[in-house]
């Protein structure tokens, strides 16, 4: 019974987080892009606006301009793109990774679990610098 209750609790927390993050996804993406060093560039001509609307929505695209690689994220609602170089893209990927880890920690905290991975089964997991992950019981 306890396992079933924990399962429902976990599903509820995941659904709640999905709802709250889904509403703020675009705003969070724009903020992460800015933090990573992407620059907002407004479409000032009709040709630029048409090109902006042709880019895949909510997706980074790679473009080559005069032999240089750039990453572009469209924001048609504000008639602009977010433009970044390879370093900005790497920084953005790192921000996404940290955000995902923080989200996982929020789920675990909401479930009343510590980040040590314990549980009621008497098992522990620990990182050993020399050998990697080790498993045991207590």
LINGI-V740364 format. One record per residue. SS is DSSP state (H for helix, E for strand, - for the rest). PHI is phi in whole degrees, -180 to 180 (none if undefined). OMEGA is omega in whole degrees, 0 to 359 (999 if undefined). Layout:
ss | phi | omega
SS | PHI | OMEGA
SS | PHI | OMEGA
This chain:
ss | phi | omega
- | none | 181
H | -63 | 180
H | -66 | 179
H | -64 | 179
H | -61 | 178
H | -63 | 180
H | -64 | 178
H | -65 | 179
H | -63 | 180
H | -61 | 180
H | -61 | 178
H | -62 | 180
H | -65 | 180
H | -62 | 179
H | -63 | 179
H | -63 | 178
H | -65 | 179
H | -64 | 178
H | -65 | 183
H | -70 | 179
H | -77 | 179
H | -62 | 180
H | -71 | 185
- | -107 | 186
H | -60 | 183
H | -62 | 179
H | -62 | 178
H | -65 | 179
H | -63 | 179
H | -61 | 180
H | -64 | 179
H | -64 | 178
H | -62 | 179
H | -63 | 179
H | -62 | 182
H | -79 | 179
- | 109 | 175
- | -69 | 180
E | -113 | 175
E | -74 | 179
E | -127 | 182
E | -76 | 173
- | -80 | 186
- | -107 | 179
- | -121 | 179
H | -65 | 179
H | -63 | 178
H | -65 | 179
H | -63 | 178
H | -63 | 179
H | -65 | 178
H | -57 | 182
H | -72 | 180
H | -85 | 180
- | -74 | 178
- | -61 | 182
- | -66 | 176
- | 53 | 181
- | -145 | 175
E | -76 | 177
E | -120 | 177
E | -100 | 177
E | -130 | 175
E | -110 | 178
E | -126 | 179
- | 52 | 176
- | 81 | 179
E | -108 | 181
E | -92 | 177
E | -131 | 176
E | -114 | 187
E | -127 | 174
E | -122 | 183
E | -78 | 174
E | -133 | 185
H | -63 | 180
H | -62 | 180
H | -111 | 178
- | 53 | 181
E | -151 | 172
E | -122 | 169
E | -105 | 186
E | -116 | 180
E | -142 | 177
- | -94 | 183
H | -62 | 180
H | -66 | 178
H | -62 | 178
H | -64 | 178
H | -62 | 178
H | -64 | 178
H | -63 | 179
H | -61 | 179
H | -67 | 177
H | -61 | 178
H | -61 | 180
H | -63 | 180
H | -65 | 178
H | -64 | 179
H | -64 | 178
H | -64 | 179
H | -65 | 178
H | -63 | 177
H | -63 | 178
H | -66 | 178
H | -66 | 178
H | -63 | 181
H | -63 | 179
H | -66 | 180
H | -67 | 178
- | -85 | 180
- | 80 | 180
- | -97 | 172
- | -89 | 183
- | -79 | 180
- | -76 | 175
- | 79 | 183
- | -61 | 183
- | 131 | 183
- | -89 | 186
- | -90 | 177
- | 75 | 180
E | -109 | 176
E | -133 | 177
E | -130 | 183
E | -139 | 177
E | -90 | 176
E | -111 | 186
- | -59 | 183
- | -85 | 187
- | -116 | 181
E | 93 | 183
E | -73 | 174
E | -123 | 181
E | -123 | 178
E | -165 | 176
E | -130 | 176
- | -127 | 999
